[in-house]
Amino acid sequence: MTKVLITGCGTGFGHEVAMRLAEKGFDVIAAVEIWAQVQTLKQQAAQRDVQLQVEKLDVTDEGDRRKALTWDVEVLVNNAGVGEGGSTLDIPALNIRREFEVNVTGPLLLTQGIAKQMVKRGKGRIVWVSSREGLNVNPFTGIYAASKHAIEAIAETMAMELQEFGVEVATINPGPFLTGFNDRMFQTWQSWADDPSERLFDYSKLAFPRAQFDPEPVYATMTAVAAGDVDTYRNLEPKQMIDETKRLQQAPWDRKTTDGLGTRPGQLQASYDMEPETPIAV
């Protein structure tokens, strides 16, 4: 059986994809950030009648990363990540650093060791769970988006560097899905160690600025990419957002620095108008 390591399996995409890959017959190592999540995930797997090897793996912990090198991983799914909501001008330094340690530095260091093992075998697959915000941005998610833009650069470069060694690289780019992740990003300000009077915005009045989709398409696509059933490099879900994403990528080429100066952008106003956990109208 092919051995798959998925990080960040305590909740969300990683949790469900670990279950589905195990159901497909893969030997799944489901990694969680803290020890308290280990037994919970084991019980949830038993309820689904699937077999998981559940491991504590904090990607920022050097000891945990070293431990992962003993698992003979053939497919690595870099799914672990955190989201920090707030203006790029308000988020405190500690929170900025944590965003990049968890989303970029830790996963990259984990991947370095595992990828070199794949090179020695002459095969392997690395899947980076990026985001649509690795390609676009939204107000108040700029630091999170910056970490995912970094992942895009790393993954695309890595794909070139590993090509001659027979190791595949792919990305997953989820848009706004209703898993709770996006809404939690807009609660992190409550624990900031800063002076609230110095903030540009009152975060008690703001929410994630977009209605959100049912996550099923991401579960299906992420499972298929990890399993090797889909071989496209970039995999954005939902697919109905692909044209919008490409259009927004093009937009900065035509933007003037004075466009709308002195007014609030509609995208930013949406954070004031949106209710948390708003689903897409079907």
C-alpha positions as CSV (number, residue, x, y, z in Angstrom):
1,M,0.0,0.0,0.0
2,T,1.2,3.5,-0.8
3,K,2.0,5.4,2.4
4,V,0.5,8.9,2.6
5,L,1.3,11.6,5.2
6,I,-1.2,14.3,5.6
7,T,-0.6,17.2,8.1
8,G,-3.2,19.1,9.8
9,C,-5.8,16.3,10.2
10,G,-7.4,17.5,13.4
11,T,-10.1,19.4,11.5
12,G,-11.2,20.5,8.1
13,F,-9.9,19.4,4.7
14,G,-7.1,17.2,6.2
15,H,-9.4,15.4,8.5
16,E,-11.9,14.3,5.8
17,V,-9.3,13.6,3.1
18,A,-7.4,11.3,5.5
19,M,-10.6,9.3,6.0
20,R,-11.3,9.1,2.3
21,L,-7.8,8.0,1.3
22,A,-7.9,5.3,4.0
23,E,-11.2,4.2,2.6
24,K,-9.5,3.9,-0.8
25,G,-6.9,1.6,0.6
26,F,-4.0,3.9,1.2
27,D,-1.8,3.5,4.2
28,V,-2.6,6.9,5.8
29,I,-0.5,8.7,8.5
30,A,-2.9,11.3,9.8
31,A,-0.9,14.0,11.6
32,V,-2.3,16.4,14.2
33,E,-0.8,19.4,15.9
34,I,-1.2,18.5,19.5
35,W,-1.4,15.3,21.6
36,A,-4.9,16.0,22.7
37,Q,-6.1,15.5,19.1
38,V,-4.5,12.0,18.7
39,Q,-7.1,10.0,20.6
40,T,-10.0,12.0,19.3
41,L,-9.0,11.3,15.7
42,K,-8.4,7.6,16.4
43,Q,-12.0,7.4,17.8
44,Q,-13.4,9.3,14.8
45,A,-11.6,6.9,12.4
46,A,-13.0,3.9,14.3
47,Q,-16.5,5.4,13.9
48,R,-15.9,5.6,10.2
49,D,-14.5,2.0,10.2
50,V,-11.1,3.1,8.7
51,Q,-7.6,2.5,9.8
52,L,-5.4,5.5,10.4
53,Q,-1.9,5.8,11.8
54,V,-2.4,8.9,13.9
55,E,0.7,10.9,14.9
56,K,1.4,14.1,16.7
57,L,3.3,16.3,14.2
58,D,3.6,20.0,14.8
59,V,5.3,21.2,11.6
60,T,7.1,23.9,13.6
61,D,8.7,21.4,15.9
62,E,12.1,20.1,14.8
63,G,11.7,16.9,16.8
64,D,8.4,16.1,15.2
65,R,9.8,16.8,11.7
66,R,12.7,14.5,12.4
67,K,10.4,11.7,13.6
68,A,8.5,12.0,10.3
69,L,11.6,11.0,8.4
70,T,11.3,7.4,9.9
71,W,7.8,6.9,8.3
72,D,8.9,6.2,4.7
73,V,6.4,8.6,3.2
74,E,5.6,8.1,-0.5
75,V,3.0,10.9,-0.8
76,L,3.1,14.1,1.3
77,V,0.1,16.3,1.6
78,N,1.1,19.6,3.2
79,N,-2.2,20.7,4.6
80,A,-1.4,22.1,8.1
81,G,-2.0,25.8,8.3
82,V,-3.4,28.7,10.4
83,G,-5.2,31.8,9.4
84,E,-4.7,35.3,10.9
85,G,-7.3,37.9,10.1
86,G,-6.8,41.6,10.3
87,S,-5.3,44.5,8.5
88,T,-1.7,44.2,7.3
89,L,-1.2,47.4,9.4
90,D,-2.7,46.1,12.6
91,I,-1.6,42.4,13.0
92,P,1.1,42.2,15.8
93,A,4.6,40.9,15.0
94,L,4.2,37.7,16.9
95,N,1.1,36.8,15.0
96,I,2.8,37.6,11.6
97,R,5.8,35.4,12.5
98,R,3.5,32.5,13.6
99,E,1.6,32.7,10.3
100,F,4.8,32.2,8.3
101,E,6.3,29.6,10.7
102,V,3.2,27.4,10.5
103,N,2.2,27.9,6.9
104,V,5.6,28.3,5.2
105,T,8.7,27.6,7.1
106,G,7.6,24.5,9.0
107,P,6.1,22.7,6.0
108,L,9.1,23.5,3.8
109,L,11.5,22.1,6.4
110,L,9.4,19.0,6.7
111,T,9.3,18.7,2.9
112,Q,13.0,19.1,2.5
113,G,13.8,15.9,4.3
114,I,10.9,13.8,2.9
115,A,11.5,15.0,-0.7
116,K,15.2,13.9,-0.5
117,Q,14.0,10.4,0.5
118,M,11.7,10.5,-2.5
119,V,14.6,11.5,-4.7
120,K,16.5,8.4,-3.6
121,R,13.6,6.2,-4.5
122,G,13.1,7.9,-7.8
123,K,9.4,8.6,-7.2
124,G,7.0,10.4,-5.0
125,R,4.3,13.0,-4.8
126,I,4.1,16.2,-2.9
127,V,0.8,18.1,-2.6
128,W,0.8,21.6,-1.3
129,V,-2.5,22.9,0.0
130,S,-2.3,26.5,-0.9
131,S,-5.4,28.7,-1.3
132,R,-7.2,30.8,-3.8
133,E,-5.6,33.6,-1.8
134,G,-2.3,32.3,-3.0
135,L,-3.4,33.7,-6.3
136,N,-5.7,36.6,-5.2
137,V,-6.3,38.6,-2.1
138,N,-9.2,39.8,0.1
139,P,-9.3,42.6,2.6
140,F,-8.1,41.6,6.1
141,T,-6.6,38.4,5.0
142,G,-3.4,39.8,3.6
143,I,-0.9,38.1,5.9
144,Y,-2.6,34.8,5.4
145,A,-2.6,35.4,1.6
146,A,1.1,36.4,1.7
147,S,1.9,33.0,3.3
148,K,0.0,31.2,0.5
149,H,1.6,33.3,-2.2
150,A,4.9,32.1,-0.7
151,I,3.7,28.5,-0.9
152,E,2.8,29.1,-4.6
153,A,6.4,30.2,-5.3
154,I,7.9,27.3,-3.3
155,A,5.7,24.7,-5.0
156,E,6.3,25.9,-8.5
157,T,10.0,26.1,-8.0
158,M,10.1,22.7,-6.3
159,A,8.2,21.2,-9.3
160,M,11.0,22.3,-11.6
161,E,13.8,21.2,-9.2
162,L,12.3,17.7,-8.6
163,Q,11.2,16.9,-12.2
164,E,14.4,15.2,-13.2
165,F,14.2,13.0,-10.1
166,G,10.7,11.6,-10.8
167,V,9.0,13.4,-8.0
168,E,5.6,15.0,-8.7
169,V,4.4,18.3,-7.2
170,A,0.9,19.7,-7.2
171,T,-1.1,22.4,-5.5
172,I,-4.7,22.6,-4.2
173,N,-6.3,26.1,-4.2
174,P,-9.5,26.1,-2.1
175,G,-11.7,29.2,-2.4
176,P,-14.1,30.2,0.4
177,F,-15.5,27.0,1.9
178,L,-17.6,26.8,4.9
179,T,-15.4,24.7,7.3
180,G,-15.2,27.3,10.0
181,F,-11.6,28.2,9.1
182,N,-12.4,31.5,7.4
183,D,-14.6,32.7,10.2
184,R,-12.1,31.8,12.9
185,M,-9.6,34.0,11.1
186,F,-11.8,37.0,12.0
187,Q,-11.7,36.1,15.7
188,T,-8.0,36.0,16.2
189,W,-7.8,39.7,17.0
190,Q,-9.4,38.9,20.4
191,S,-6.1,37.5,21.6
192,W,-3.7,40.1,20.1
193,A,-1.1,41.5,22.5
194,D,-1.4,45.1,21.2
195,D,-3.0,48.4,22.1
196,P,-6.5,48.4,20.6
197,S,-6.6,52.2,20.5
198,E,-3.9,52.1,17.9
199,R,-5.8,49.8,15.4
200,L,-7.1,51.2,12.2
201,F,-10.2,49.0,12.3
202,D,-12.7,47.8,14.8
203,Y,-12.6,44.1,14.3
204,S,-15.8,43.5,16.3
205,K,-17.7,44.9,13.3
206,L,-16.0,42.8,10.6
207,A,-16.5,39.3,9.2
208,F,-15.0,37.2,6.4
209,P,-16.1,39.2,3.3
210,R,-17.5,36.4,1.1
211,A,-20.3,33.9,1.2
212,Q,-18.9,30.4,1.4
213,F,-19.3,27.1,-0.5
214,D,-20.0,23.6,0.7
215,P,-16.6,21.9,1.1
216,E,-17.4,18.7,-0.8
217,P,-15.6,19.7,-4.0
218,V,-12.3,20.2,-2.1
219,Y,-12.6,16.9,-0.3
220,A,-13.1,15.1,-3.7
221,T,-10.3,17.0,-5.6
222,M,-7.8,16.8,-2.8
223,T,-8.4,13.1,-2.4
224,A,-8.0,12.6,-6.1
225,V,-4.8,14.6,-6.4
226,A,-3.2,12.9,-3.4
227,A,-4.2,9.5,-4.8
228,G,-2.7,10.3,-8.3
229,D,-6.1,10.1,-10.0
230,V,-5.7,13.7,-11.1
231,D,-2.4,14.9,-12.5
232,T,-3.0,18.6,-13.1
233,Y,-0.5,20.9,-11.3
234,R,-2.9,23.6,-10.1
235,N,-6.3,22.5,-8.8
236,L,-8.6,25.3,-7.8
237,E,-12.0,24.7,-6.3
238,P,-14.8,25.6,-6.8
239,K,-14.2,25.5,-10.5
240,Q,-16.8,28.3,-11.1
241,M,-14.3,30.7,-9.5
242,I,-11.5,30.0,-12.0
243,D,-12.4,32.8,-14.4
244,E,-12.8,35.3,-11.6
245,T,-9.5,34.3,-10.2
246,K,-7.7,34.8,-13.5
247,R,-9.4,38.1,-14.0
248,L,-8.3,39.3,-10.5
249,Q,-4.7,38.2,-11.3
250,Q,-4.8,40.4,-14.3
251,A,-6.3,43.5,-12.6
252,P,-3.2,44.9,-11.0
253,W,-1.7,45.5,-14.4
254,D,-4.4,48.1,-15.2
255,R,-4.8,49.6,-11.7
256,K,-3.7,53.2,-11.0
257,T,-2.4,54.2,-7.6
258,T,-5.0,57.0,-7.5
259,D,-8.0,54.8,-8.4
260,G,-10.7,55.3,-5.7
261,L,-8.4,57.2,-3.5
262,G,-10.2,58.5,-0.4
263,T,-13.1,56.0,-0.7
264,R,-13.7,52.5,0.8
265,P,-13.4,49.6,-1.7
266,G,-16.4,47.5,-2.2
267,Q,-14.5,44.4,-1.2
268,L,-13.6,46.0,2.1
269,Q,-17.1,47.2,2.8
270,A,-18.3,43.6,2.3
271,S,-16.5,42.7,5.6
272,Y,-18.9,45.1,7.3
273,D,-21.9,43.9,5.5
274,M,-21.4,40.1,5.7
275,E,-22.7,37.9,8.5
276,P,-20.3,35.2,9.7
277,E,-20.7,31.7,8.2
278,T,-22.9,32.9,5.4
279,P,-23.4,30.1,2.8
280,I,-23.6,30.6,-0.9
281,A,-27.2,30.8,-2.0
282,V,-28.1,27.7,-4.0
